[in-house]
Structure formats: C-alpha cells, structure tokens
Amino acid sequence: MTNALTVSLPDELDEFVGRRVREEAYADAGEYLRALIRADRRRALEEKLERLVEEALDSGPPETLTDADWTTLHRELDEARGSP
C-alpha cells in the first residue's frame, strides 16, 4: 500500500531538492524523499542499537541470544534497509 504526501517547500528548498535529484540521479523528488526517510530510519535503528548495546554492557554478565532473538534482529535490520 502506498500513500500520497503533499509537501510545500519554500523556493530555496525546492531548488535544493531539484539539484539533488539531478546530481544523484533520482527519478524524482518523491524518490529523493523516500531515500531520505530510509536513511533516517536506518540512523534511528543504529542509535537504538547503540543504546541497547550500552544498556547490555552496563547490565552485567552476558546472556546467550536465542534463535528467536536473532530472527527478530535480522528482520528489523531488513526492514530498516527496505528489504522485503
């Protein structure tokens, strides 16, 4: 399922987006925006992972991850990468 999103930009930002679309060979501004959102989602997941690692290091002795734990981690990474 896809949803439409309308964004109003001041001229300066619209020109910037146009330049980025041309420079990076995006199909259009929508593809550029989707790439930015994917990158932000990936960054947020990396920050979450860093926080979890810090919490784990502060929590005491290590515990073994189960197969279900690994499956969940792989699924979250695939989703962040935009993989099906």
Phi and psi restraints in degrees (value plus and minus 20) as a CYANA .aco file:
   2 THR   PHI    -143.0  -103.0
   2 THR   PSI     130.9   170.9
   3 ASN   PHI    -143.6  -103.6
   3 ASN   PSI     125.0   165.0
   4 ALA   PHI    -106.3   -66.3
   4 ALA   PSI     125.5   165.5
   5 LEU   PHI    -156.6  -116.6
   5 LEU   PSI     106.0   146.0
   6 THR   PHI    -123.6   -83.6
   6 THR   PSI     110.0   150.0
   7 VAL   PHI    -146.1  -106.1
   7 VAL   PSI     108.6   148.6
   8 SER   PHI    -116.8   -76.8
   8 SER   PSI     110.0   150.0
   9 LEU   PHI    -144.1  -104.1
   9 LEU   PSI     123.4   163.4
  10 PRO   PHI     -85.2   -45.2
  10 PRO   PSI     138.6   178.6
  11 ASP   PHI     -71.1   -31.1
  11 ASP   PSI     -63.0   -23.0
  12 GLU   PHI     -80.3   -40.3
  12 GLU   PSI     -65.1   -25.1
  13 LEU   PHI     -90.7   -50.7
  13 LEU   PSI     -56.8   -16.8
  14 ASP   PHI     -81.7   -41.7
  14 ASP   PSI     -61.6   -21.6
  15 GLU   PHI     -85.5   -45.5
  15 GLU   PSI     -60.1   -20.1
  16 PHE   PHI     -81.5   -41.5
  16 PHE   PSI     -67.1   -27.1
  17 VAL   PHI     -80.0   -40.0
  17 VAL   PSI     -64.1   -24.1
  18 GLY   PHI     -78.4   -38.4
  18 GLY   PSI     -62.8   -22.8
  19 ARG   PHI     -83.6   -43.6
  19 ARG   PSI     -64.5   -24.5
  20 ARG   PHI     -83.0   -43.0
  20 ARG   PSI     -60.5   -20.5
  21 VAL   PHI     -79.3   -39.3
  21 VAL   PSI     -66.1   -26.1
  22 ARG   PHI     -88.4   -48.4
  22 ARG   PSI     -66.9   -26.9
  23 GLU   PHI     -84.4   -44.4
  23 GLU   PSI     -58.1   -18.1
  24 GLU   PHI    -119.3   -79.3
  24 GLU   PSI     -15.9    24.1
  25 ALA   PHI      40.0    80.0
  25 ALA   PSI      19.9    59.9
  26 TYR   PHI     -94.2   -54.2
  26 TYR   PSI     132.7   172.7
  27 ALA   PHI     -85.5   -45.5
  27 ALA   PSI     -57.6   -17.6
  28 ASP   PHI    -187.2  -147.2
  28 ASP   PSI     159.7   199.7
  29 ALA   PHI     -83.3   -43.3
  29 ALA   PSI     -52.8   -12.8
  30 GLY   PHI     -82.4   -42.4
  30 GLY   PSI     -62.1   -22.1
  31 GLU   PHI     -86.4   -46.4
  31 GLU   PSI     -57.1   -17.1
  32 TYR   PHI     -81.8   -41.8
  32 TYR   PSI     -66.5   -26.5
  33 LEU   PHI     -82.6   -42.6
  33 LEU   PSI     -62.4   -22.4
  34 ARG   PHI     -80.9   -40.9
  34 ARG   PSI     -59.5   -19.5
  35 ALA   PHI     -84.6   -44.6
  35 ALA   PSI     -60.5   -20.5
  36 LEU   PHI     -83.5   -43.5
  36 LEU   PSI     -61.8   -21.8
  37 ILE   PHI     -85.9   -45.9
  37 ILE   PSI     -62.7   -22.7
  38 ARG   PHI     -80.6   -40.6
  38 ARG   PSI     -63.3   -23.3
  39 ALA   PHI     -83.8   -43.8
  39 ALA   PSI     -60.1   -20.1
  40 ASP   PHI     -86.4   -46.4
  40 ASP   PSI     -60.6   -20.6
  41 ARG   PHI     -82.8   -42.8
  41 ARG   PSI     -61.9   -21.9
  42 ARG   PHI     -83.4   -43.4
  42 ARG   PSI     -63.1   -23.1
  43 ARG   PHI     -82.5   -42.5
  43 ARG   PSI     -61.9   -21.9
  44 ALA   PHI     -83.1   -43.1
  44 ALA   PSI     -59.9   -19.9
  45 LEU   PHI     -87.0   -47.0
  45 LEU   PSI     -59.4   -19.4
  46 GLU   PHI     -83.8   -43.8
  46 GLU   PSI     -60.2   -20.2
  47 GLU   PHI     -83.7   -43.7
  47 GLU   PSI     -61.5   -21.5
  48 LYS   PHI     -81.6   -41.6
  48 LYS   PSI     -63.8   -23.8
  49 LEU   PHI     -82.5   -42.5
  49 LEU   PSI     -61.8   -21.8
  50 GLU   PHI     -79.8   -39.8
  50 GLU   PSI     -64.6   -24.6
  51 ARG   PHI     -82.1   -42.1
  51 ARG   PSI     -61.7   -21.7
  52 LEU   PHI     -85.3   -45.3
  52 LEU   PSI     -59.8   -19.8
  53 VAL   PHI     -84.2   -44.2
  53 VAL   PSI     -64.2   -24.2
  54 GLU   PHI     -80.7   -40.7
  54 GLU   PSI     -64.0   -24.0
  55 GLU   PHI     -80.7   -40.7
  55 GLU   PSI     -62.8   -22.8
  56 ALA   PHI     -83.8   -43.8
  56 ALA   PSI     -62.4   -22.4
  57 LEU   PHI     -85.0   -45.0
  57 LEU   PSI     -52.3   -12.3
  58 ASP   PHI    -104.8   -64.8
  58 ASP   PSI     -28.1    11.9
  59 SER   PHI    -108.3   -68.3
  59 SER   PSI     -29.9    10.1
  60 GLY   PHI      99.4   139.4
  60 GLY   PSI    -176.1  -136.1
  61 PRO   PHI     -81.3   -41.3
  61 PRO   PSI     129.5   169.5
  62 PRO   PHI     -88.3   -48.3
  62 PRO   PSI     133.7   173.7
  63 GLU   PHI    -142.1  -102.1
  63 GLU   PSI     129.0   169.0
  64 THR   PHI     -96.1   -56.1
  64 THR   PSI     114.4   154.4
  65 LEU   PHI     -99.7   -59.7
  65 LEU   PSI     122.4   162.4
  66 THR   PHI    -105.9   -65.9
  66 THR   PSI     148.4   188.4
  67 ASP   PHI     -78.9   -38.9
  67 ASP   PSI     -57.3   -17.3
  68 ALA   PHI     -84.2   -44.2
  68 ALA   PSI     -59.2   -19.2
  69 ASP   PHI     -80.4   -40.4
  69 ASP   PSI     -66.8   -26.8
  70 TRP   PHI     -84.7   -44.7
  70 TRP   PSI     -60.1   -20.1
  71 THR   PHI     -80.1   -40.1
  71 THR   PSI     -64.1   -24.1
  72 THR   PHI     -83.0   -43.0
  72 THR   PSI     -65.1   -25.1
  73 LEU   PHI     -81.5   -41.5
  73 LEU   PSI     -63.4   -23.4
  74 HIS   PHI     -84.4   -44.4
  74 HIS   PSI     -61.1   -21.1
  75 ARG   PHI     -82.9   -42.9
  75 ARG   PSI     -63.8   -23.8
  76 GLU   PHI     -83.2   -43.2
  76 GLU   PSI     -59.6   -19.6
  77 LEU   PHI     -85.9   -45.9
  77 LEU   PSI     -63.0   -23.0
  78 ASP   PHI     -80.3   -40.3
  78 ASP   PSI     -62.2   -22.2
  79 GLU   PHI     -83.7   -43.7
  79 GLU   PSI     -60.2   -20.2
  80 ALA   PHI     -86.7   -46.7
  80 ALA   PSI     -52.3   -12.3
  81 ARG   PHI    -100.2   -60.2
  81 ARG   PSI     -30.1     9.9
  82 GLY   PHI      64.4   104.4
  82 GLY   PSI      -5.0    35.0
  83 SER   PHI     -97.6   -57.6
  83 SER   PSI     128.8   168.8
